Amino acid sequence: MRHRYSILFFPLHVIVDFLSLNTAFLGAYWMKFQTLEAVSQAPYASLWGLFNIIWLIEILLVKPYIYPRQLFKSGHLIRQLLLLTFVHVAVIAVCWVAIQGYYYSREHLLITYLLFLFFGGAFRVGGVLFLKEYRARGYNNRRYIIAGYGKLANTIRGFYDTHPEMGFHFCGYFDESTPENAEFLQGGYENLLEYTRTNRVDCVYCCMPYMNNERLKAVVDNAEVFDYQVKILVDFRGFLARSTSIEYHDVLPVLNLSSELIFDFQVNIFKRSFDIIFSLLALGLGLPLFIIIAAITRLTSDGPIFYAQERIGQGGKPFKIYKFRSMYIDAEKSGPVLSGGLLDNRITPWGRFMRKTRLDEIPQFYNVLIGDMSVVGPRPERQYFIDQIVEIAPEYRSLLSVKPGITSIGQIKYGYAASIDEMVQRLRYDLLYPKRRSFLFDMWIIAQTLRVMAQGRGK
C-alpha cells in the first residue's frame, strides 16, 4: 500500500530504540560502577544480551512501530513505550528470579530503565513535533478523495483541514451531479476510478448515506488494482447510544446501538436507597423552613402554594413535577412559554428570591420519594419543548435513559433556560451525566448545588 508508512520510519525507530536501550544500559553501569571495563564480562554481559533479546522479541510480537497517522501523537507513543517497558521489566524480573541473579545491582537496573524511558520518550516527542511541522508545510502528504457529497463529507474534510499536521491533502468530492452540488464536485462516480489512477490517490472515503452498495463495491474491488485505501463513513450522529457492541450472526457483523445501561448494585439499589434517605432527611429536617416558605408564597401573591406541571421522565414516561409557585397565576394561559430569566415579569418578587436560592425546587423531594425523580440527574422537560430540542440536538433522547433529577450539571453550570437555544446549551452539560454517573459524582453535584443556593447565584 502506497505511503502506508514512510519506508525509513520503521528501521529508524527500531535502530533508535536499540541505541537508547544499550546507551541506557551502559550509562547506568558507568553511573553505578564508574567504569565500563567489566560490562562485557560475566555476569553483566549475559544480562546485556538478554536485554536486547527480550526487546527484539517484543518488537516481533507486538509490532509497535506500525500505526495510522491518527494515532501518531505524543501521548499514544509514550503510553505504548511505557507498556513495552513494563513488559520488559516483568520478563527481566522473572529471569532474574529463575537464575537467582541476586548479584545484579538493582540500582543499575532502575537507572537503566529510567534512562531508556528518557531517551525513548525524547525521540518520540521530537519525532512527532518534527513530522507535524514537516507535514504542515505540505510534505509527506497523503492524497484523499471523498465519494458522496453532503454534511458527513464536509465533516471529514473539515477535520483534516483543521489538522494539517496529519498530512492529508484533499483532492475533491465525487458524486452524482445536481444543480445544488455541481460546483463542489471534482467529478462523478464514473470518473472516480480513473481519477484515483492518474492522480495517485492514497485513500477514498466513502460516505454511506450518499452512495449505494453497487458503487461502494466497485470502489472496494478496485482498491488493490489502483493501490488505494478504502474507508467507509457511516453517520451515527444523533442516535449513537451510550453503549454499542458488535454482534456476529455467523459471518455477518451487526452493530448493536441499543442503550443497554448496566443496572448494577450501585445504580439500582444504592442510588435509590440514597435518594429515599436523603429526601426523608431533607423533608423532615427542613419542615419548619418549608412551612415558612409556603406561608410567604401564599401571602405575597394570589394563587396556590404549590405548582404542578407535566414533565417527561425516564423512558419517556410523563409525570407531575411539584414546585413552590414562583409565578403569578395564569402565567401560561396563552400556551407553554419558557421563563425569561429572573427579569421575567411573570415571576413574583418572592419567586425571584426562591429561584436564585433554588428553594422553589424543594417540593420535588416528594417526586423523588415516589420514584419519579432522583436527587441528581438531568432536568426533566415538557414534551412541547423536547420536540423542539430534538430537532436541533437529537442526542437529547439519550437523557431519557436515566431518571431525571432535582439538580444537575446543567443547573449548576447554566441554570434556567430562557430559550430553546439556551436549553440546547444546557443540554451539553447534562449529556455528561449518563456517562460519568457515580456516587462520588452525585456528591460533587449536590455540594455544588448547596454552594449555589448559599450564594444565591441561581439563574
C-alpha positions as CSV (number, residue, x, y, z in Angstrom):
1,M,0.0,0.0,0.0
2,R,1.5,3.3,-1.1
3,H,2.7,5.6,1.7
4,R,1.2,3.4,4.4
5,Y,4.2,4.4,6.5
6,S,7.5,6.0,5.5
7,I,9.9,3.5,4.2
8,L,12.7,4.7,6.5
9,F,10.5,5.2,9.6
10,F,10.3,1.5,10.7
11,P,14.1,0.8,10.6
12,L,14.9,4.2,12.1
13,H,12.5,3.6,15.0
14,V,14.0,0.1,15.6
15,I,17.6,1.4,15.5
16,V,16.9,4.4,17.8
17,D,15.2,2.2,20.4
18,F,18.1,-0.3,20.4
19,L,20.6,2.5,20.7
20,S,18.6,4.0,23.5
21,L,18.3,0.7,25.3
22,N,22.1,-0.1,25.0
23,T,23.1,3.5,25.8
24,A,20.9,3.4,28.9
25,F,22.4,0.0,30.0
26,L,26.0,1.3,29.6
27,G,25.2,4.7,31.0
28,A,23.6,3.2,34.1
29,Y,26.6,0.8,34.5
30,W,29.0,3.7,34.4
31,M,27.0,5.8,36.8
32,K,26.8,2.9,39.3
33,F,30.4,1.5,39.0
34,Q,32.3,4.4,37.5
35,T,33.8,2.1,34.8
36,L,32.9,0.2,31.7
37,E,35.7,-2.3,31.7
38,A,33.8,-5.2,33.2
39,V,30.5,-4.7,31.4
40,S,31.4,-7.0,28.6
41,Q,32.3,-9.8,31.0
42,A,30.2,-12.2,33.0
43,P,27.7,-11.8,34.6
44,Y,26.7,-8.4,33.1
45,A,27.5,-9.5,29.5
46,S,24.7,-12.1,29.8
47,L,22.3,-9.5,31.2
48,W,23.2,-7.1,28.5
49,G,22.4,-9.7,25.8
50,L,19.2,-10.7,27.5
51,F,18.0,-7.0,27.5
52,N,18.4,-6.9,23.7
53,I,16.9,-10.3,23.0
54,I,13.8,-9.5,25.1
55,W,13.3,-6.2,23.3
56,L,13.7,-7.8,19.9
57,I,11.1,-10.4,20.8
58,E,8.7,-7.7,21.9
59,I,9.1,-5.9,18.6
60,L,8.5,-9.1,16.6
61,L,5.4,-10.0,18.6
62,V,3.7,-6.6,19.2
63,K,4.9,-4.7,16.1
64,P,4.8,-1.4,17.9
65,Y,6.0,0.8,15.1
66,I,3.1,0.4,12.7
67,Y,0.1,2.6,13.3
68,P,-2.1,5.1,11.4
69,R,-1.4,8.7,11.3
70,Q,-4.3,9.5,13.5
71,L,-2.5,7.7,16.4
72,F,0.8,9.4,15.7
73,K,0.6,11.5,18.9
74,S,3.0,12.0,21.7
75,G,0.5,10.7,24.3
76,H,-0.2,7.5,22.4
77,L,3.5,6.8,21.7
78,I,4.6,7.5,25.3
79,R,1.9,5.2,26.7
80,Q,3.0,2.5,24.2
81,L,6.6,2.9,25.3
82,L,5.6,2.6,29.0
83,L,3.7,-0.6,28.3
84,L,6.6,-2.1,26.3
85,T,9.0,-1.2,29.1
86,F,6.7,-2.6,31.8
87,V,6.6,-5.9,29.9
88,H,10.4,-5.8,29.5
89,V,10.8,-5.2,33.3
90,A,8.5,-8.1,34.1
91,V,10.3,-10.6,31.9
92,I,13.7,-9.5,33.3
93,A,12.3,-9.9,36.8
94,V,11.2,-13.4,36.0
95,C,14.5,-14.3,34.5
96,W,16.3,-12.7,37.5
97,V,14.4,-14.9,39.9
98,A,14.7,-18.0,37.8
99,I,18.5,-17.8,37.6
100,Q,18.8,-16.4,41.2
101,G,20.8,-13.5,39.8
102,Y,20.7,-11.5,43.1
103,Y,24.3,-10.4,42.4
104,Y,23.0,-7.9,39.8
105,S,22.6,-4.4,41.1
106,R,19.0,-3.2,41.5
107,E,20.2,0.4,41.3
108,H,21.8,-0.3,37.9
109,L,18.5,-1.8,36.6
110,L,16.5,1.1,37.9
111,I,18.8,3.7,36.3
112,T,18.8,1.7,33.1
113,Y,15.1,1.8,32.7
114,L,14.8,5.5,33.7
115,L,17.4,6.5,31.1
116,F,15.8,4.3,28.5
117,L,12.4,6.0,29.1
118,F,14.0,9.4,28.9
119,F,15.9,8.6,25.6
120,G,12.9,6.8,24.0
121,G,10.4,9.4,25.1
122,A,12.6,12.3,23.8
123,F,12.9,10.6,20.4
124,R,9.1,10.0,20.2
125,V,8.2,13.5,21.2
126,G,10.8,15.0,18.9
127,G,9.7,12.8,16.0
128,V,6.1,13.9,16.5
129,L,7.0,17.6,16.6
130,F,9.2,17.3,13.5
131,L,6.7,15.3,11.4
132,K,3.8,17.6,12.4
133,E,5.8,20.6,11.2
134,Y,7.1,18.8,8.1
135,R,3.6,17.7,7.1
136,A,2.0,21.1,7.9
137,R,4.5,22.6,5.4
138,G,3.0,20.4,2.7
139,Y,5.5,17.5,2.7
140,N,4.9,13.8,3.2
141,N,1.2,14.2,2.4
142,R,-1.4,11.5,1.7
143,R,-3.9,12.4,-1.0
144,Y,-7.5,11.6,-0.4
145,I,-10.9,12.0,-2.1
146,I,-14.5,11.7,-0.8
147,A,-17.2,9.7,-2.6
148,G,-20.6,11.2,-1.8
149,Y,-21.2,14.9,-1.1
150,G,-23.1,16.1,2.0
151,K,-22.7,17.1,5.6
152,L,-20.8,14.0,6.5
153,A,-18.4,14.5,3.7
154,N,-17.8,18.1,4.8
155,T,-17.2,16.9,8.3
156,I,-14.3,14.6,7.4
157,R,-12.8,17.2,5.2
158,G,-13.1,19.9,7.9
159,F,-11.3,17.5,10.3
160,Y,-8.3,17.2,8.1
161,D,-8.3,20.9,7.2
162,T,-8.0,21.8,10.9
163,H,-5.3,19.2,11.4
164,P,-2.7,19.8,8.7
165,E,-0.1,18.1,10.8
166,M,-1.6,14.8,9.9
167,G,-0.6,15.4,6.3
168,F,-3.8,14.6,4.4
169,H,-4.3,16.5,1.1
170,F,-7.9,16.8,-0.2
171,C,-8.3,16.2,-3.9
172,G,-12.1,16.5,-4.4
173,Y,-15.6,15.3,-4.0
174,F,-17.2,12.7,-6.3
175,D,-21.0,12.2,-6.6
176,E,-23.9,12.4,-9.0
177,S,-24.1,15.9,-10.3
178,T,-27.1,18.0,-9.3
179,P,-27.8,21.8,-9.5
180,E,-27.1,22.0,-5.7
181,N,-23.7,20.2,-5.6
182,A,-22.3,20.6,-9.2
183,E,-19.9,23.5,-8.3
184,F,-18.4,21.5,-5.4
185,L,-17.6,18.2,-7.3
186,Q,-14.4,17.1,-8.9
187,G,-16.4,14.6,-10.9
188,G,-19.0,11.9,-11.0
189,Y,-18.8,8.3,-9.9
190,E,-17.9,7.3,-13.5
191,N,-14.7,9.4,-13.2
192,L,-13.7,8.3,-9.8
193,L,-11.6,5.2,-10.6
194,E,-9.7,6.9,-13.4
195,Y,-9.0,9.9,-11.2
196,T,-7.5,7.7,-8.5
197,R,-5.2,6.1,-11.0
198,T,-4.0,9.2,-12.8
199,N,-3.6,11.3,-9.6
200,R,-2.2,8.6,-7.4
201,V,-4.8,8.9,-4.7
202,D,-3.9,7.2,-1.4
203,C,-7.3,7.0,0.3
204,V,-11.0,7.1,-0.8
205,Y,-13.6,8.0,1.9
206,C,-17.0,6.5,1.1
207,C,-19.9,8.2,2.7
208,M,-22.6,5.6,3.0
209,P,-25.6,7.9,3.2
210,Y,-24.9,9.3,-0.3
211,M,-23.8,6.2,-2.3
212,N,-25.4,2.8,-2.8
213,N,-23.8,-0.7,-2.3
214,E,-23.1,-1.2,-6.0
215,R,-20.9,1.9,-6.3
216,L,-19.2,1.1,-3.0
217,K,-18.4,-2.4,-4.2
218,A,-16.8,-1.0,-7.4
219,V,-14.6,1.2,-5.2
220,V,-13.6,-1.6,-2.9
221,D,-13.0,-4.2,-5.7
222,N,-10.5,-1.8,-7.5
223,A,-8.6,-0.8,-4.3
224,E,-5.8,-3.3,-4.9
225,V,-5.6,-2.6,-8.6
226,F,-5.2,1.1,-8.2
227,D,-3.4,0.9,-4.9
228,Y,-5.5,3.0,-2.5
229,Q,-7.2,2.5,0.9
230,V,-11.0,2.5,1.3
231,K,-12.5,4.0,4.4
232,I,-16.3,3.9,5.0
233,L,-18.1,6.7,6.8
234,V,-21.5,6.0,8.4
235,D,-23.3,8.8,10.1
236,F,-24.2,7.7,13.7
237,R,-24.6,11.2,15.0
238,G,-27.8,11.9,16.9
239,F,-28.7,8.3,17.6
240,L,-25.5,6.6,18.7
241,A,-26.3,5.2,22.1
242,R,-24.4,5.3,25.3
243,S,-23.0,1.8,24.7
244,T,-22.5,0.0,21.5
245,S,-21.3,-3.5,20.6
246,I,-20.8,-5.7,17.6
247,E,-22.6,-9.0,17.3
248,Y,-21.7,-11.6,14.7
249,H,-24.6,-13.6,13.1
250,D,-22.4,-16.3,11.5
251,V,-20.1,-14.1,9.4
252,L,-22.5,-11.1,9.3
253,P,-21.4,-8.3,11.7
254,V,-24.3,-6.5,13.4
255,L,-23.8,-3.2,15.1
256,N,-25.9,-3.1,18.3
257,L,-27.0,0.5,19.1
258,S,-29.4,-0.3,21.9
259,S,-28.8,1.7,25.0
260,E,-28.4,-1.1,27.5
261,L,-27.5,0.5,30.8
262,I,-25.6,-1.6,33.3
263,F,-28.1,-1.9,36.1
264,D,-25.6,-2.7,38.8
265,F,-26.0,-2.6,42.5
266,Q,-24.7,0.9,42.8
267,V,-27.2,2.4,40.3
268,N,-30.2,0.3,41.1
269,I,-30.0,-0.2,44.8
270,F,-27.5,2.1,46.3
271,K,-28.6,5.2,44.4
272,R,-32.3,4.6,45.0
273,S,-31.6,4.0,48.7
274,F,-29.6,7.2,48.9
275,D,-32.5,9.1,47.1
276,I,-35.0,7.9,49.7
277,I,-32.8,8.6,52.7
278,F,-31.7,12.0,51.5
279,S,-35.3,13.0,50.6
280,L,-36.7,11.9,54.0
281,L,-33.9,13.9,55.8
282,A,-34.5,16.9,53.6
283,L,-38.3,16.9,54.1
284,G,-38.1,16.0,57.8
285,L,-35.3,18.4,58.9
286,G,-36.4,21.2,56.7
287,L,-40.1,21.1,57.6
288,P,-40.1,24.3,59.7
289,L,-38.4,26.2,56.8
290,F,-40.9,24.7,54.3
291,I,-43.8,25.9,56.3
292,I,-42.3,29.4,56.3
293,I,-41.7,29.3,52.6
294,A,-45.3,28.1,52.0
295,A,-46.7,30.9,54.1
296,I,-44.7,33.6,52.4
297,T,-45.7,32.2,49.0
298,R,-49.3,32.3,49.9
299,L,-49.2,35.8,51.4
300,T,-47.2,37.6,48.8
301,S,-49.4,36.7,45.7
302,D,-52.7,35.2,44.9
303,G,-52.8,31.6,43.9
304,P,-51.9,28.1,45.2
305,I,-48.8,27.4,47.2
306,F,-47.7,24.6,45.0
307,Y,-47.4,24.4,41.2
308,A,-47.8,21.1,39.4
309,Q,-46.7,20.6,35.8
310,E,-46.3,17.6,33.5
311,R,-42.8,16.6,32.6
312,I,-41.2,13.7,30.8
313,G,-39.3,11.2,32.9
314,Q,-37.2,8.1,32.4
315,G,-38.2,6.1,29.3
316,G,-40.4,9.0,28.1
317,K,-43.0,8.4,30.8
318,P,-44.9,11.6,31.8
319,F,-45.3,12.6,35.5
320,K,-46.3,15.6,37.5
321,I,-43.5,17.7,39.0
322,Y,-44.2,19.8,42.0
323,K,-42.7,23.2,43.0
324,F,-43.4,26.2,45.2
325,R,-45.2,28.6,42.9
326,S,-42.8,31.3,41.8
327,M,-45.1,33.0,39.1
328,Y,-48.4,34.7,39.0
329,I,-51.4,32.6,38.2
330,D,-52.3,32.1,34.5
331,A,-48.7,32.8,33.5
332,E,-49.1,30.4,30.6
333,K,-52.7,30.9,29.7
334,S,-51.6,31.5,26.1
335,G,-49.6,28.3,25.9
336,P,-46.2,26.9,27.0
337,V,-43.6,29.7,27.4
338,L,-40.1,29.4,28.7
339,S,-39.1,31.7,31.6
340,G,-37.3,34.8,30.5
341,G,-34.9,34.6,33.5
342,L,-35.2,36.5,36.8
343,L,-36.3,39.6,34.9
344,D,-39.4,37.8,33.6
345,N,-42.4,40.0,34.7
346,R,-44.5,36.8,35.2
347,I,-42.3,35.9,38.2
348,T,-43.3,37.3,41.6
349,P,-40.8,39.2,43.7
350,W,-40.7,36.3,46.2
351,G,-40.4,33.9,43.3
352,R,-37.3,35.6,42.1
353,F,-35.7,35.0,45.6
354,M,-36.8,31.4,45.6
355,R,-35.3,30.9,42.1
356,K,-32.0,32.4,43.0
357,T,-31.7,30.2,46.0
358,R,-33.4,27.2,44.4
359,L,-35.9,27.0,47.2
360,D,-38.8,26.6,44.7
361,E,-37.4,23.1,43.9
362,I,-37.8,21.7,47.4
363,P,-41.2,20.0,46.9
364,Q,-39.6,17.8,44.2
365,F,-38.2,15.7,47.1
366,Y,-41.8,14.3,47.1
367,N,-41.2,13.3,43.4
368,V,-38.0,11.6,44.5
369,L,-39.8,9.6,47.2
370,I,-42.5,8.3,44.9
371,G,-39.8,7.3,42.3
372,D,-40.5,9.8,39.5
373,M,-37.2,11.6,40.0
374,S,-33.7,11.2,41.6
375,V,-31.9,13.8,43.7
376,V,-29.2,14.1,40.9
377,G,-30.0,13.7,37.2
378,P,-30.7,15.7,34.1
379,R,-33.6,18.2,34.5
380,P,-36.9,16.9,33.1
381,E,-38.6,19.0,30.4
382,R,-42.1,19.2,28.9
383,Q,-42.9,17.3,25.7
384,Y,-43.6,20.5,23.9
385,F,-40.0,21.7,24.3
386,I,-38.5,18.2,24.0
387,D,-39.9,18.1,20.4
388,Q,-38.1,21.3,19.6
389,I,-34.8,20.4,21.3
390,V,-34.6,17.0,19.4
391,E,-34.9,18.8,16.1
392,I,-31.7,20.7,16.9
393,A,-29.9,18.2,19.2
394,P,-31.2,14.6,18.6
395,E,-28.8,13.3,21.2
396,Y,-31.2,14.7,23.9
397,R,-33.1,11.4,23.7
398,S,-30.2,9.7,25.5
399,L,-31.0,11.7,28.6
400,L,-34.4,9.8,28.8
401,S,-32.4,6.7,29.6
402,V,-31.8,7.9,33.1
403,K,-34.1,9.2,35.8
404,P,-34.4,13.0,35.9
405,G,-33.2,14.9,38.9
406,I,-33.7,17.9,41.1
407,T,-30.3,19.2,40.4
408,S,-27.8,18.5,37.5
409,I,-24.6,19.7,36.0
410,G,-26.7,21.9,33.6
411,Q,-28.5,23.5,36.5
412,I,-25.2,24.3,38.3
413,K,-23.2,25.5,35.2
414,Y,-26.1,27.1,33.3
415,G,-29.3,27.4,35.4
416,Y,-32.8,28.1,34.0
417,A,-33.0,28.4,30.2
418,A,-35.0,31.2,28.6
419,S,-35.0,29.9,25.0
420,I,-34.6,26.6,23.0
421,D,-31.1,27.6,22.1
422,E,-30.2,28.0,25.8
423,M,-31.9,24.7,26.6
424,V,-29.6,23.1,24.0
425,Q,-26.6,24.8,25.5
426,R,-27.5,23.5,29.0
427,L,-28.0,20.1,27.4
428,R,-24.3,19.9,26.6
429,Y,-23.6,19.8,30.3
430,D,-26.3,17.3,31.2
431,L,-25.1,14.9,28.5
432,L,-22.0,14.3,30.6
433,Y,-24.1,12.7,33.4
434,P,-25.2,9.4,31.9
435,K,-21.5,8.6,31.0
436,R,-20.0,9.6,34.4
437,R,-22.7,9.0,36.9
438,S,-21.4,7.6,40.2
439,F,-22.0,8.1,43.9
440,L,-19.0,10.4,44.2
441,F,-20.0,12.4,41.2
442,D,-23.5,12.8,42.7
443,M,-22.0,14.0,45.9
444,W,-20.0,16.6,44.0
445,I,-23.1,17.9,42.2
446,I,-25.0,18.1,45.5
447,A,-22.2,20.0,47.1
448,Q,-22.0,22.5,44.1
449,T,-25.8,22.9,44.3
450,L,-25.6,23.8,48.0
451,R,-22.9,26.3,47.2
452,V,-25.1,28.0,44.5
453,M,-28.0,28.1,47.0
454,A,-25.9,29.6,49.7
455,Q,-24.5,32.3,47.4
456,G,-27.9,33.0,45.8
457,R,-26.4,32.6,42.3
458,G,-29.2,30.6,40.8
459,K,-30.0,31.9,37.4
